[in-house]
Amino acid sequence: MKTQQKIFLVLSLISLLILMIISNNISPKTTDISNITEKNLNQNLALQVKIIYLKNFENQSFQLLTLKDSTGTITGTTNSRNPLKLDLSKNYTIFGKISEYNNTIQISINKIELMK
């Protein structure tokens, strides 16, 4: 392999590594529930909410949550083998993708963090 090809290969690998690091540290835009519309379908968003309802579907590894902020409520769903144990008295930051089910907008939750 020529020296020039080796340099390009190393630069390409370094660029890919940098992109991977950046993509893992970029958080989606935080929004209010009332601002979510059909235009947001398939977008990743963050919500700062209180969980007011949590239902486990143990046989299906599925949880249904009702999320509330000062502007409204939205349904959230999670797929997890181990049901999440969440404190309904605390506030959380929810990260997920906006989707639609039975003509209702919901968020498919990817990550939940306790707000500080």
Secondary structure, DSSP 8 states (H G I E B T S, - for coil): --HHHHHHHHHHHHHHHHHHHHHHH----B--GGG--GGGTT-EEEEEEEEEEEEEEGGGTEEEEEEEETTEEEEEEEE-SS-----TTSEEEEEEEEEEETTEEEEEEEEEEE--
